[in-house]
Amino acid sequence: MKKDTQLAELGRKAVHEPKIVNVPLHRASTVLFDSLAEMRATQGAWGADEQVPTYGVFNMPQEVALANAVAELEGGYRAVTFPSGLAAVAGALLACVNAGDHVLMTDSAYAPGRQFAASFLTRFNVAIEFYDPAIGAGIKALMKPNTTVIYTESPGSHTFEMQDIPAIAEVAHAHGALVIMDNAWATGYFFNAFLHGVDIVVQPATKYYAGHSDVLLGLVIASERTWPQVKDVAIRLGQRASPDDCFLTLRGMRTLGVRLRQHEASTLPIVQWLASRPEVARVLYPALPGDPGYALWKRDFTGASGLFSVELKPCSRTQLAAMLDDYAHFGLGYSWGGFESLVAPANIDNARSVHPWRGGPLVRYHVGLEDAEDLIRDLEAGFERLNAV
């Protein structure tokens, strides 16, 4: 099936509800059984192929439908939900490490994720080493006998460095290590991480999958090889997203392809316009010809989303505030991936250790579903305010 057909059809045939287009919402903590024999027959069925509901955190219809749909779209084997993207990052790492292990994590990883690794995992004798996201096959030089995980994110958070995922995966597997990838920017719609050698995908479904800025939800998608350990850590930690959030995310997922194509179509003329502005030092967007990661993006990805950063030429905080404070269409707020355009200053001074940020003011934009011409006029007005100070 093509991906758009998948988005329309996957996850609609949940247990006990094969005739309904949308899986009805089930809010429940307790599942009742008709007999002791039936109850005993379902013990341990959380991991069985039939995915039988047994308890409020095991196999409820919304979670099964969403997890199965996302796993197939991402190209994985099975998936489990978490109550946030950060919880999914933590769950994926905890599924793969033991005390005494060595983890390689890209220097451009999502800041709360790298903070979890550096401040939490290290308390349990897990060594964390950050690496240059452009290292590619050169990561072989950093491998140690106890390296069990290479954590990737492509493109990188805020600075959008592309990683050579197949080259990194080849090295990892040759040394018996697993590859985890944060695939938030492209989703499985624009990048099949598993076909490029990744073992586990982290997906903050709060963003493009849900798509409407009203859900907090994370997913960990596993290969068949890694599914038992991912499943186990989710059970041991009692991690699940709420049925309401699963319902909303699955509903949002139906329009993922339509939305992503519109995000891309609107973003390309905007980044090209920004690159021509005298106030801009550079635009950080791998789908823009001339970007350092363009060749890798063109080789591995089938599209680009609406998230990018702009490095401004030197300006004062007052000038930056004048530009950001009065946008008409770009809301000043965190997160991204919804239908609305957003902007936020990217403070990564403490979120890089291999290559500390030495450039000018960095601003991250998300292009929503508004008309691109309206957004360009909004950006132009912002530069006029900056220059007027």
N, C-alpha and C positions, 0 to 999 in steps of 0.2 A: 504493500500500500504506500501511496504517497503520504507525506506528513500531514497535509491538510485533511486527508481522509481519516488518518489516525486520530487527529484532534477531534473530529466530529463523532467518531464511533467508539474509541477506546473507553473502557471503564463504565460502560452503560449496562453491562450484564452482570450485575452484582448478585451475590447469593440471595435467593428467594425473591428477587425482583426482576425477572427477565423481560417483562412486558412493558416496563415503564421507561420513557425516554430519559428522564433525569432520576437518579437514585434518590428516593425520598429521604428526608432527614431523620436520623435515628439518634435521639439523645437517651443514653441508657448507661447505667453502671452494671446492671444485672441482667443476665440472660437465663431464662428458665428452661429446664429440660423436662421431658415427659416421663423419664424413668432414670433410675440409677445406672442402668446399663448404657443409656444414651450419654449420660454425663461422663461415665468412665471412658466411653469410646472417644470422646473429644479431648481427653486429657493429653496435653502436649500437641494438640492439633494446630497451634499457632503457626507452626512451620510446615504443616502439611499442604499438599497441593490444593485440597478442597477449600482451604481458608475458612473454616467453619467458625462463626462467632461463638465465643465461650464466655467472655467477660468484657466489661466496658472498654478495656484497653487492648483487647485481643480481637482482631478480625471484624471490627464493626464495619457495616457496609460502606460508609463514606470513605473510611481510610483504605479499605481494600480496593475500592474503585479508583481512587486517586493514585494510590501507590502503584497499582498495576498499569494504569494509563501512562504515568510518568516514566516508569521503568521501561516500557516498550518504546516510548518516544525517544528517551535518552539512549536506548540501545543496550540497556542492562538486563539483568536477570530478575531481580526483585528489588523492592524498595520499602522503606519504612519512614513514617512521618515523625517530625519533631516539632515542638511548639514555637521554634524560631530558627532562623538561619544560623545564628551562633550556636544554638544547641545542636544543630546538625553537624557543624564543624567539629564541635567537641566530641560528639558521638562517633564520628568517623575516625578521628584520631585515637580515641580510647579503644576502639575496636581493633586497632592494629598495633598497639604498643604494649610492652611490658617493662618493668623496672630493668634498668641497665641498657635499654635500647638507645640508638642514635637516630634522630629524625632530621632530615634536611627539608627546610621550608623556604620557599621563595621569599626574597626580601620585599616583594611587592604584594604580599598576601594581605587580605582584609585585616585591618588593624586589630579589632577585637579578637580575631582568630589567632593572630600571632601573639597577642597578649595572653590568651589562654595557654598557648603552648609554652611561652617563656616563663610565665608566673605560676602556672598550675602543674603542668606535666613535669617541670623540673623539680618540684617538691617530691616527686615519686621516682627520682633517679632516672629520668628520661632526659638525655642530652639533646638540646635543640641547637641546630646550626643553620643560620640564614645564608642563602646563596644568591648570587647575581642571577636575575631572571633570564638574562641573555646567554647563560652558560652553555646551554644545549648539551651535546655529548661530552663536553668538558667536565660535566658533573662527575665523571668517572674518578677524577682526582680527589673528590671529596668523600667518596664511599669508604666506609670502614667495615670491618667484619661484623659489627653489631648494628649497621644501618638497616632498618626495617621499613622505613617509610620515606618517600619523597613527596612532599606536599606542593602542588602546583596551583597556579591561578593564571589563566590566560584569556584576555589581556589582564594585566595587573591592576590592582585597586588604585585608583586616582591617577597613576602615571602610565597605565595602559601598555606596558611592555608585553610583547608577544613572546611566548615560550615555544621552543621546539619540542612539543610533547612526544612525538614518536621517538626522537633521539634520546630523550630523558627516560622514557619507558623502556627502551632497549637496554640501556645501562642498568636501570633498576632491576629488571627481571634477570639479567645476567648475574647479578649479585644477590638474588633471592629476596629483593625488596619489593614492596607494593607502591603503586602510584595513586595518590588521591588528587582529585582536581575539583576546584571550585569553578563551576561552569555557569555562573550567574549571568554573565554578560551576553553570551550567545544562546544559552539554553540548548537543549538537544535538538531544537529546530534548526539551528545554524551550525552546530558542531556536535558530531557523534564522538564523544570522548573515548568510548570503549573500542571503537574501530581504530583509534589512534594509540591504543596500548594502555589506557587508564584502567585501573582495577576498581576504584570506588569514585563516584561523583557526588559532590555536595551541591545541593540546589536550594538556595534561599527562595522558596516559592512565594514569599512575601512580595517579591518583585514581579518579574514578567509573567510568571504562571498565574498568579492571582490577578494582577494587572489593574487593580482598582483602589489601591492604597487603603484597604480596609481589613487586611488580614496579616497576621504574623504566623508564619509557617515555614518549616524547613523539611527537606527530604534528603535521605542518604540512599543512593542507588548503588547496588552492589552487582558485581559479576557473580556467576554461579560459584566460583571458587571462594569468593570472600563473603557470600551471603550468610553462612552459618555464624561467623564472628560478628557481623553487623547486626543480625537478628538477636544474637545473644546479648550484646551490649544494650540494645534498646529495651529488651525485657528486664535486664538487671537494673537499669536506671529508671524503669517505669516511664519511659518517654513515649508520648503520643500527642498528636495535635487534636484539637477539639473537633467533634463532628461538624459543628457550624463552620469552622475554618476550612475543613476538608471540602464541605459542600460548596463554599464560595470559591475555593481555589479550582475545583473541578469545573465549575461553571465558567470561571474566568479562562480556564485552559482552552475552552472551545474556540475562543477567538484569538488564541496566541499567534497563529500564523498571520492572520489579517493585521493584527496590531503590530507585530514585528516588521512586517513589510512596510507598513506606513511609517513607523519610527525611522526605518532606514531611509525611505524615500524623502522624508522631511529633513533628516540630519545631514545628508550629503551636501545639499546646497548651502546649508547653514555653516558647516565647518569650512567649506570652500570660501564663503564670504568672510568668515572670521579670520581665516589665514591671510586675507588681503588687507586687514585693518592695520593701521600704523601703531595702534595701542597693543597689538598682540605680538609677543615674541615667537610663539609657536602654538599649534593646535596638536593635542595628543589624542589621536584617533587612528587606530591601525588600518582602517579602510580608506584612509586618505593617501593617495599617491605621494610618495616622498617621506611618509612616516617610516621610522626605522623598522617597524614590525610589518610593513605592508606586504613584503614577499611571503612571510609565513602565513599571514592572514589570507592572502590570495591562494596559497597552496592548500591550506587545511580547512578553511571555513567557507560556508556557502552564503553568508550574509553578515550584516553588521547591525547592531542595535542602536539605541538612541543616546548612549552614555559616552561622554568624552570630557576631557579637561582642556583648559586654556591657560597657558602661561602668559601672564601679562608682562609688559615692560615695566621697569620700576615705577611705582606710584605710591602715594601715601595711603595710610589707613583711611584717612578722611575721604580721599578720592575713591577708594574701593567701596567704602560704605555708601557714598553718593550714587555709585553705579548700581549696587546690589539692592539698596533699600526700596527703590521705587519702580521696580519692574512691574509692568501691567500683567504679564502672562507667565513669567517665571517665578513661581513661589519660592520663598526662601525657606528651605526645609531639608531634613535628612531623608535618607532612603531614596528610591527611584523605581522605575519600572511600571509606574501607573500611567493612566491616560493623560495626566497633567504634566506640564513642564516644570522643572525644578532647577534650583541653583543653590550651591553651597560653597563657601571657601574651603579649600582642601588643605587642612593643616596636617602635614606629614612630617613635621620636624622630629617627632619622637617615634615615627613609624617606619624608619629606615635605618639599617645599621651597616649594610655593605656599601651602599651609595647614598649617603645623606643628601637631602634635597638642597641644591645650591642655586636654584633658579629664582626667577621673580615670583610675584604673587600667583598662586595656583588656584583656579576656580573650576569646580566641576559642574557641568550642565547635564541635565537630562531633557531631551526633546520629546515632548508628549505628542498628542494627537491633534493639537491645534494646527492651523494653517501655517506653513513655513514662512510665508510673506509677513504675516502678523508677527511671528517670532523674530524675524530679522529686524523689523521696525522697532520692536521692543529692545532688542540688543543695541541697535543704533542709538536709540534714545538714552540708553545706559551709558554709552561712550560719550555722548554729549554732556551728560551730567558729570562724568569723571573729568572731562577736559575743562568744564566750567569752574571747577574748584581751584 
